């Protein structure tokens, strides 16, 4: 029997699209506050988060705010309006900021590790150990010089194994993003151990979330 895999659908902007997903077993919905064509503000996110309470056959997904190098003050101002469950950090955020988010905002923290398409920049333990105890999950994504992530490109998946080996030893979930699609997700999960996946552009058609692609993606992850 395979263990449950978490699914995060990221970059939601439309209440109508979100409502079309309410019969799917999705664990996390991501709202992008960083500079992006999928960017939302706190007021928009607040409305979208309310929609999550309408989920029907499964527990409501947790809301995730995606940020690049925010200040604690900026985060405080946003969560006062949009009650996010998780803060996902895509930049060079320090372990101390992660600790402050948990202690002062009482939010879960996902820390993103950006990887190139070819090689691993530094030893895994050197990258992750400073965040032990102050993050709730790590997420591997493809490095993007403009936005920190969300490039829609895959990194070299053979880099996953040492990260997963370390996170399993520490009891921290590992998710993978970067260029995932309904077509390649089964290959990823058949060949690599991890606790969850995160998709955005791979379930879009002409830049708009496609419910058929989302449904196929979720079914293949949860199968």
N, C-alpha and C positions, 0 to 999 in steps of 0.2 A: 504494500500500500504506500502510495506517495504521500508526503506531508503536504499540508496546505501551503499554497503559494499566495503571497499578497499581490494584489493588483492595484496600481496607482494610475489613474488617468489624469493627465496634467494639462494645464492651459485652458481650462473652461472659462468661458465668458458669457455664455447664453443660458438663461433660465430654461428656454424651450429645449435646448439640446440636453441639458441636465435632466429635465423631466422625462426625456425619452429613454433615459438610462436606468430608471428607478426599479426595474425588475431584474437588474443584473447584480451578481455578487461582487461588487467592487468595494475594496477596502479603504482606499484613499482617493480623494479628489483634490487636485492641485490647482491653486490660483496663483498666477505669476504677478508679483509686485515689482520685480526687476524690469529693467528696460527690455521690451520685447514686443513683437506684434500681437502677442497674447496678453499683454499687460492689463491688469485691472486695478482700480483704486479700492480703498477701504469700503466705501459705500456700496460699490458694485459687489464686492466680495460678501458683504453682510447679507445682501439679498440672496445671493447664490447659496450661502451657508444655510439660510432658512429653508431653502428648497431641499436640502439633504434630509430634513426631517420627514419628508414625504416618501422616503424609500419604503417599498411594500413588503417583499418576500424575504428580505435579508436585513441584518442590522445596518443602520445608516452609516455610510462611509465617514471617515474622519476627514476633516478639512485641513489642508496643508498650504501654508503660505510660502512661496518660493522667493528668496531674497538673495541679492549679491552685495556683500559688504555693507549691511545696514548698521546703523547705530542702535543702541539700546533705546534711546529716546524715540527714534522713528518707529521701532517695533511696538513700544508702549502705546504710542498714538494710534497705530493701526489696530492693535488687538482690543482697544477700548471700543472701537466701532465694529470690527469684524472678529468675532470670538473664535479664532483659529484654534485647532487642536494641536497642530504641529508647525514648527518653524523649520524650514529647510534652507540650509545655507550653502550657497554655491561659490563663494569667493574665498578670500584668505582670512576668514573669521578665526579669531583666537579661541583656544580652549576656555579662556576666562570669560569671553562673551557668551559662549555656550552655557557656562555655569551660571552666569547672571540671568540668562533667559529662563533657565529651569528654576532658579531660586526666587526671582522677582516676578516673572510672568507666569510661572507654573505651567509651562508648555513643554511638550516633547520637542526634542531637537534631532533632526536628521542632518548629518554633515556629509557633503558631497566631496568625493575625491575625483578630480578631473584627470583623465588619462589621455595620452596621445594615441593616435591610430597605430603606432608601431611599437613603442617601448615604454617600459616602466621607469619613471623619473628618479626614484630613490627607494631604498628598502621599505617594505610594507610597514614593519614595526615602527620605523622612524616617522612615517606619516601618520599612523593611527594611534600609537600609544599615548601621545599627549591628550587625546580626546577621550580616553577610557574613563568611564565614570561620569562623563558630562554630556554624552550623546546617547540617544535611544536606538539609533540605527546609522549605518553608513550606506551611502549610495555611490556607485561607480557610474560616471558619465564621461562622454567624450569631451575633451578640452575644446573650448571655443574661445578665441582671443577677444571677441566682442562682448559676448554675454555670459561667459563662464560655463555655459551648457546650452542644451536645447538646439544643438546644431543639426539634429536629424541624421547624424553619421555614427556608425559603429566604431568602437575602438577594437583593438586586438583582443578577442575573447580569451586567448590563452593567458592573459594577465589576471583573470579572475581567480584562479585556483589559490595562489598564495594569500590573496586578500580573504578569501572565504576560510581558508585554513586558520588564519589568525583570528578572524571574528568568531568562528565557532569555538575556539579555545577560550575566548573572552565572554562568550554568551551574548554576543551582539548581532542582531539581524543584519544581513547584507542584501541590498537591492541593486539591480542593474538597470541602467537607462542607456540611451544613445542609439538612435537608428533602429529601434525595435519596430516590427511590423507584424501583422497576422501571418505573413509568409515565413518570417525567420524565427518567430518566437519558439516554435517547437524544437528547432535545432538547438537554440540556446539552452532550453531546459533539459533536453535529452543528454546534453554533453557537459553541463556545468551545474554544480550544486550552488544554490543560493536560495534566499528566503522570499524574494519578491522581485517584481519588475515594474518599471515606470515607463509609460508611453505617452507621447503627445502628437508630434507631426505624423507618426506612422499610422495613426487612425484618423487621418484627415483626408478629405478630397477637396482640392482647390482651396486649401487653407481653412476649411470648415470641418469640425468634428463630424464624422460619418458614423451613424449608429450601426450600420451593418458591419463596418470594420471593427468598431468597438466590441460588438457582440461576438464576432469571430475571435478576436484577440482574447477576450475574457474567457470564452469557452475553452480555448486551447491552453490557457494557463491553468484553469481550474480542473481540466480533465484529469 
